[in-house]
Each structure stands twice: as C-alpha cells, then as structure tokens.
Amino acid sequence: MASPTETKTLTAACHCRNVHFTITIPRANLPLDIHLCHCSLCRYTHGTFCTFHANLPEGVEPEFIAPSSMSNLTPYTHPQGHSIGYFCSTCGCNIGDRDSVWVISSAIFDANRDDAVWKINEHIFASSAPSGDLARLLPRVGGHQLHVSHDPDSIPSKEQVSASDAENDVLRAECHCGGVSFDIARPSKEFTEDPANSDWVPPGEEQKWRAVIEVCDDCRLVNGANLAGWVFVPTDHMSPRPGDDLVLGTSKTYQSSEGVLRSFCGRCGATVFYGCVDRPHILDVSVGILRAPEGVMATTWAFWIMANIGREDGRRYDAEFTKALIEGVDHWVGKNGQTTVDKVEN
C-alpha cells in the first residue's frame, strides 16, 4: 500500500502547447478512474463520440508551466450547467471541467504516460446517444468489462432533429451553444456518378457519406479525447457553405500541420472541421456535433470504417484501448456488411 505522502506527478499539454501543466496525485488515489461520458452536453461541447474524463482528488489542481496559464484557456458555461468547461483558446483542445473538483481530460497526458495511473472503468449516460453506439463498440478494455450507466441526460438537449430537417432529408450539425450550425445534404446523383468521387461515397451505399474512426496523436491533442470520428462531406453539400478559411459563425481555426487547417467553436469549444490542401473541397465533419435521431454515429447518413492512419499512434499511447477499439469496430462493420479497408488518408 502506498504511503499517504507518496505522490506521482503527471504532465499534460494540448496540441499547440499553449496549455501545459502538471498535476500531482497522491499514489494512494491511483489509478484514476476514467469514465467515458456520452451525455449531449459533452458530445456537443467537444464534437466527439464522448469524453474521456477522470475526477481529480479533492485539492488537486493543474499547476501551469510558464508561459502557460489559465489565461490561455477559454471558459464555457451555460444556465443549466453546474461546472465550467475549459478549452485551449488557440487549438481548441478540451482540457476539462471545474466544479468543486476538477474533472480532467485524460487524453492530454502524454509526456510521461504511465498505464498504471489510469483505468478506463465505465460508460456513463450511454442512453443519451440513442443507440449507445460507442458503448456497444467498446464493451471492454484489456479484458476488463466496462460498467455501463444508462442514466438519462442530467441536462436535456434540444430536439435532435427538427421536422423541417426530416422533411427536407438534411442532417443538422450544430455545436452546443449554436454558434456553429449547418445542414448536410445526401450525396447528389451528379456527385455519385463521378468516378473521381468514389473515395467519398461507398459502393452500394450512395445515400451515405464515408466516415472514419481514428486514434492519431494530432486529433487526440486537438479535441482532448482518445479517438476522433469524422464524416467526409464536400463543401457544396453543406448549407451554409464554409469558405476556404473554414470559418462559420463563432468558429476559430488552427493550423495543426503544414497544409492542414482545423476549426472549432470559439465559444463552447466543439471540434467542427478538418480540412487539408490535398482535397480542399472535401471536409471532415466532427461526429459529435451531428444531430441524427438514430444516434451519434448517424448510421443512416454515414458508412463507418476504422482508419489505418494513426493506428500506431494509438498503440503507442494506449495499446489496450486501441486494440479493444479496433476489435469492436471491425466486429461492428462486419456485422453490418461493411468493409474495414481504409482508402482515405486524413
């Protein structure tokens, strides 16, 4: 048993490193339990399938490494919320929530990662995402069965899809604060008949867009979650149509690497777009802002695969989680008659 005075110091940083801090945890409190929260608030403020959060022990707070400080974070709160969410003002990485204690994003701790420090334990608010998608894909990690809580959303979200959206057969994408909002149309006949577009519309599924689940380091450190989900959509199938700068409404942009531009809501922090110079008119739309009535994976709109790109990043960062995710996705896509082959490079 660890002595009450023994501690472990962990280091965290976002992608741009403007947010850089340590936390010092009493070893008696380790491992820290990670819960995957599927509530609508977390999905719509992060733009992800769910959040990967761990409650810090009482009295433990981030200790910022200069020149980083709390001033580099944007706070977000709303009338129904009990805590304040924080994200990097530059790259949009979600850091965590602060109430009586900090609830921290575990995915940003990488510099001195120690598997013995963290333990993915449960899915919470799994029924908030109507079909419980990720909870079904990831029932266990490293042979450990994850507990699944089906408590209703503590903060009910507004209606997932409006009557006009359903009538017009469009998919609404919207962050939590509503500052970024747009509609996605189904693939047009003209688009699907062009052989050059075969990467974006799967054969035999001409009413769906291709979509990927990936575990690369860049996405993890930009959105603050262990995995990212992207749906590939041409800009001329979005309304309003984003420009080359990817700016819509309250969004901000961040260049994560040469030729790659990402966007996030500057007010609530949700990841929105990934764009690259190699395919300027095809954008990746972040899955967590989709408002499909069937669930976060929008299965009547998206054809999912597990991306090959970034798998080694995932294995290096968390081998057990990545193995469990790949197995879960491969089983799911096979069961649904899909393919696991990834032809698209992000």
VEXSEMI-731292 format. One record per residue (C-alpha): residue in three letters; x, y, z. Coordinates in steps of 0.1 Angstrom, whole numbers, padded with zeros to 4 digits, always signed. Layout:
ALAXYZ
...
***
This chain:
MET+0000+0000+0000
ALA+0013+0034-0010
SER+0022+0059+0018
PRO-0001+0089+0021
THR+0028+0111+0015
GLU+0039+0094-0018
THR+0029+0113-0049
LYS+0030+0109-0087
THR+0034+0140-0110
LEU+0018+0139-0144
THR+0023+0163-0173
ALA-0003+0174-0198
ALA-0003+0196-0229
CYS-0026+0204-0257
HIS-0015+0202-0294
CYS-0002+0238-0296
ARG+0013+0236-0261
ASN-0001+0269-0251
VAL-0018+0249-0223
HIS+0009+0230-0204
PHE+0006+0219-0168
THR+0013+0192-0142
ILE-0009+0176-0116
THR+0005+0158-0085
ILE-0016+0129-0073
PRO-0012+0110-0040
ARG-0003+0075-0050
ALA-0030+0062-0027
ASN-0055+0076-0051
LEU-0041+0057-0081
PRO-0052+0045-0106
LEU-0075+0074-0116
ASP-0108+0060-0129
ILE-0117+0073-0164
HIS-0153+0075-0174
LEU-0165+0078-0210
CYS-0193+0103-0208
HIS-0219+0102-0236
CYS-0242+0130-0224
SER-0253+0155-0250
LEU-0235+0183-0232
CYS-0201+0166-0235
ARG-0207+0155-0271
TYR-0219+0189-0283
THR-0191+0209-0265
HIS-0163+0185-0276
GLY-0175+0174-0310
THR-0165+0139-0301
PHE-0182+0105-0296
CYS-0178+0110-0259
THR-0154+0125-0234
PHE-0126+0107-0215
HIS-0127+0122-0181
ALA-0112+0115-0147
ASN-0122+0132-0114
LEU-0091+0146-0096
PRO-0088+0141-0059
GLU-0101+0170-0038
GLY-0075+0197-0036
VAL-0056+0186-0067
GLU-0055+0213-0094
PRO-0034+0219-0125
GLU-0001+0237-0119
PHE+0007+0256-0151
ILE+0042+0256-0166
ALA+0052+0291-0177
PRO+0044+0308-0200
SER+0012+0287-0199
SER-0015+0299-0176
MET-0053+0298-0170
SER-0054+0329-0193
ASN-0047+0306-0222
LEU-0080+0288-0217
THR-0115+0298-0228
PRO-0142+0291-0202
TYR-0177+0279-0212
THR-0207+0277-0190
HIS-0245+0279-0195
PRO-0275+0284-0173
GLN-0283+0247-0169
GLY-0247+0237-0162
HIS-0231+0232-0127
SER-0194+0234-0139
ILE-0172+0254-0161
GLY-0157+0238-0191
TYR-0122+0249-0203
PHE-0106+0246-0237
CYS-0074+0260-0253
SER-0081+0293-0269
THR-0056+0286-0297
CYS-0061+0249-0308
GLY-0095+0242-0292
CYS-0083+0212-0271
ASN-0108+0205-0243
ILE-0089+0204-0210
GLY-0117+0195-0185
ASP-0144+0209-0163
ARG-0141+0226-0129
ASP-0168+0225-0102
SER-0160+0215-0066
VAL-0132+0194-0081
TRP-0115+0192-0115
VAL-0127+0167-0139
ILE-0098+0164-0163
SER-0094+0151-0199
SER-0071+0121-0195
ALA-0062+0121-0232
ILE-0039+0151-0229
PHE-0015+0134-0205
ASP+0013+0121-0228
ALA+0047+0133-0218
ASN+0052+0108-0190
ARG+0023+0084-0196
ASP+0021+0056-0171
ASP-0006+0029-0178
ALA-0008+0022-0140
VAL-0021+0057-0134
TRP-0052+0054-0155
LYS-0080+0029-0157
ILE-0109+0031-0181
ASN-0138+0019-0160
GLU-0172+0029-0173
HIS-0196+0044-0199
ILE-0219+0069-0184
PHE-0251+0085-0198
ALA-0249+0058-0225
SER-0285+0062-0235
SER-0281+0099-0242
ALA-0266+0088-0276
PRO-0298+0070-0286
SER-0283+0038-0299
GLY-0255+0037-0274
ASP-0230+0034-0302
LEU-0196+0036-0287
ALA-0206+0017-0256
ARG-0216-0012-0279
LEU-0183-0009-0298
LEU-0162-0008-0267
PRO-0177-0032-0241
ARG-0143-0040-0225
VAL-0107-0028-0224
GLY-0078-0051-0217
GLY-0102-0079-0207
HIS-0118-0056-0182
GLN-0156-0053-0187
LEU-0167-0017-0186
HIS-0197-0008-0165
VAL-0225+0009-0185
SER-0248+0035-0169
HIS-0280+0044-0187
ASP-0290+0074-0166
PRO-0309+0100-0185
ASP-0291+0132-0195
SER-0288+0155-0165
ILE-0291+0184-0189
PRO-0316+0176-0216
SER-0306+0186-0251
LYS-0329+0203-0275
GLU-0347+0182-0301
GLN-0321+0162-0321
VAL-0337+0169-0355
SER-0364+0193-0365
ALA-0395+0185-0386
SER-0382+0206-0414
ASP-0348+0188-0414
ALA-0366+0154-0416
GLU-0389+0166-0443
ASN-0360+0180-0464
ASP-0338+0150-0457
VAL-0309+0170-0443
LEU-0286+0163-0414
ARG-0281+0191-0389
ALA-0247+0197-0374
GLU-0245+0221-0345
CYS-0223+0227-0315
HIS-0237+0231-0280
CYS-0240+0269-0280
GLY-0254+0270-0315
GLY-0227+0294-0327
VAL-0217+0269-0354
SER-0247+0253-0372
PHE-0251+0240-0408
ASP-0270+0213-0427
ILE-0256+0184-0446
ALA-0273+0170-0477
ARG-0271+0135-0490
PRO-0248+0127-0519
SER-0262+0141-0551
LYS-0267+0120-0582
GLU-0241+0141-0601
PHE-0216+0136-0573
THR-0220+0099-0570
GLU-0218+0093-0608
ASP-0184+0109-0610
PRO-0158+0082-0606
ALA-0134+0107-0591
ASN-0156+0108-0560
SER-0155+0070-0553
ASP-0135+0076-0521
TRP-0163+0096-0505
VAL-0194+0076-0513
PRO-0192+0038-0507
PRO-0203+0014-0535
GLY-0239+0004-0530
GLU-0244+0030-0503
GLU-0250+0060-0525
GLN-0271+0078-0498
LYS-0243+0078-0472
TRP-0210+0096-0467
ARG-0178+0077-0459
ALA-0167+0081-0423
VAL-0137+0071-0402
ILE-0128+0064-0366
GLU-0092+0072-0358
VAL-0067+0074-0330
CYS-0039+0097-0342
ASP-0020+0119-0318
ASP-0029+0151-0336
CYS-0067+0145-0333
ARG-0063+0134-0297
LEU-0044+0165-0287
VAL-0067+0188-0306
ASN-0100+0175-0293
GLY-0090+0161-0259
ALA-0103+0126-0264
ASN-0087+0092-0272
LEU-0104+0089-0305
ALA-0120+0110-0332
GLY-0148+0104-0356
TRP-0150+0122-0390
VAL-0176+0122-0418
PHE-0163+0132-0452
VAL-0186+0158-0468
PRO-0180+0181-0499
THR-0185+0217-0491
ASP-0211+0221-0518
HIS-0233+0197-0499
MET-0233+0219-0468
SER-0256+0249-0461
PRO-0243+0275-0454
ARG-0212+0265-0473
PRO-0179+0271-0454
GLY-0152+0290-0472
ASP-0116+0281-0477
ASP-0109+0295-0442
LEU-0134+0271-0427
VAL-0150+0299-0407
LEU-0187+0295-0399
GLY-0204+0316-0372
THR-0184+0316-0340
SER-0157+0292-0352
LYS-0120+0297-0349
THR-0093+0280-0369
TYR-0060+0263-0361
GLN-0032+0251-0384
SER-0022+0218-0368
SER+0004+0210-0395
GLU+0015+0222-0429
GLY-0015+0221-0453
VAL-0039+0211-0425
LEU-0065+0235-0411
ARG-0089+0227-0383
SER-0118+0246-0368
PHE-0137+0246-0335
CYS-0163+0268-0319
GLY-0146+0297-0302
ARG-0175+0300-0277
CYS-0182+0264-0265
GLY-0151+0246-0278
ALA-0166+0219-0300
THR-0144+0205-0328
VAL-0160+0212-0361
PHE-0139+0207-0393
TYR-0107+0192-0405
GLY-0095+0204-0439
CYS-0064+0199-0460
VAL-0049+0213-0492
ASP-0049+0178-0509
ARG-0087+0179-0510
PRO-0098+0214-0504
HIS-0135+0208-0513
ILE-0139+0178-0490
LEU-0141+0185-0453
ASP-0141+0161-0423
VAL-0171+0169-0401
SER-0166+0160-0364
VAL-0191+0134-0354
GLY-0201+0148-0320
ILE-0220+0178-0335
LEU-0242+0157-0357
ARG-0279+0157-0346
ALA-0291+0125-0362
PRO-0321+0110-0344
GLU-0306+0074-0346
GLY-0275+0083-0326
VAL-0241+0099-0326
MET-0228+0076-0354
ALA-0256+0088-0377
THR-0258+0054-0393
THR-0285+0064-0419
TRP-0260+0090-0431
ALA-0225+0076-0426
PHE-0207+0045-0436
TRP-0180+0038-0410
ILE-0146+0022-0411
MET-0116+0021-0388
ALA-0088+0043-0402
ASN-0054+0028-0408
ILE-0038+0062-0405
GLY-0027+0069-0369
ARG-0031+0033-0356
GLU+0005+0032-0345
ASP-0001+0065-0326
GLY-0030+0048-0308
ARG-0010+0017-0300
ARG+0019+0038-0286
TYR-0004+0059-0265
ASP-0028+0033-0251
ALA-0023-0002-0266
GLU-0051-0019-0247
PHE-0077+0007-0256
THR-0066+0008-0292
LYS-0067-0030-0295
ALA-0102-0031-0280
LEU-0115-0003-0302
ILE-0102-0019-0334
GLU-0117-0052-0325
GLY-0150-0035-0316
VAL-0152-0015-0349
ASP-0141-0045-0370
HIS-0169-0066-0354
TRP-0194-0039-0359
VAL-0187-0031-0395
GLY-0185-0068-0404
LYS-0219-0074-0387
ASN-0233-0045-0407
GLY-0219-0058-0440
GLN-0193-0030-0443
THR-0156-0031-0450
THR-0128-0023-0427
VAL-0105-0011-0455
ASP-0095+0025-0453
LYS-0087+0041-0486
VAL-0088+0077-0474
GLU-0059+0095-0459
ASN-0065+0122-0434
***
